[in-house]
Amino acid sequence: MSRWRAQPRYVAADELFVLLSDDTNAVGVTATAERAAQDPADMDRLREIFDRRPKRAGQPVR
C-alpha cells in the first residue's frame, strides 16, 4: 500500500510545497512553508522525497 495514496500530487513554489488529493469529489490539501524548516537542507531533503514519490502537478510556481 502506498503511503502517498491520500495526496499523491504536489505543487512546488519558491517558498511552499502543497500536497494535493486525487479525489474528484473533495479536495485535500497540505501546505508546508519552507520557513518551517529549522535547516535549509531539510527542505532540500523534502524536495528530493517529493521528486521520488508523489507526482508533480503542473509547473513550479514562482
C-alpha positions as semicolon CSV with decimal commas, in nm:
position;residue;x (nm);y (nm);z (nm)
1;M;0,000;0,000;0,000
2;S;0,131;0,341;-0,095
3;R;0,175;0,592;0,183
4;W;0,107;0,868;-0,069
5;R;-0,241;0,744;-0,160
6;A;-0,430;1,028;0,014
7;Q;-0,228;1,306;-0,151
8;P;-0,035;1,168;-0,449
9;R;0,031;1,501;-0,624
10;Y;0,221;1,813;-0,525
11;V;0,298;2,164;-0,645
12;A;0,624;2,337;-0,555
13;A;0,662;2,713;-0,523
14;D;0,973;2,908;-0,422
15;E;0,880;2,900;-0,053
16;L;0,598;2,645;-0,031
17;F;0,508;2,283;-0,104
18;V;0,141;2,193;-0,149
19;L;0,031;1,828;-0,145
20;L;-0,296;1,764;-0,330
21;S;-0,552;1,485;-0,318
22;D;-0,659;1,296;-0,628
23;D;-1,025;1,280;-0,518
24;T;-1,267;1,428;-0,770
25;N;-1,541;1,474;-0,505
26;A;-1,336;1,657;-0,243
27;V;-1,008;1,843;-0,218
28;G;-0,740;1,750;0,033
29;V;-0,456;1,997;0,069
30;T;-0,148;2,005;0,292
31;A;0,081;2,309;0,270
32;T;0,436;2,319;0,406
33;A;0,620;2,651;0,413
34;E;0,996;2,643;0,369
35;R;1,036;2,876;0,667
36;A;0,905;2,592;0,886
37;A;1,232;2,403;0,837
38;Q;1,497;2,454;1,102
39;D;1,773;2,392;0,849
40;P;1,759;2,485;0,477
41;A;1,896;2,138;0,398
42;D;1,571;1,995;0,541
43;M;1,377;2,149;0,252
44;D;1,626;2,007;0,002
45;R;1,567;1,661;0,150
46;L;1,191;1,712;0,140
47;R;1,215;1,821;-0,225
48;E;1,412;1,503;-0,305
49;I;1,145;1,288;-0,135
50;F;0,867;1,464;-0,327
51;D;1,053;1,417;-0,655
52;R;1,064;1,040;-0,590
53;R;0,713;0,975;-0,453
54;P;0,414;1,197;-0,533
55;K;0,362;1,311;-0,890
56;R;0,436;1,676;-0,956
57;A;0,121;1,862;-1,064
58;G;0,197;2,128;-1,322
59;Q;0,498;2,354;-1,346
60;P;0,678;2,516;-1,050
61;V;0,508;2,833;-0,926
62;R;0,731;3,137;-0,883
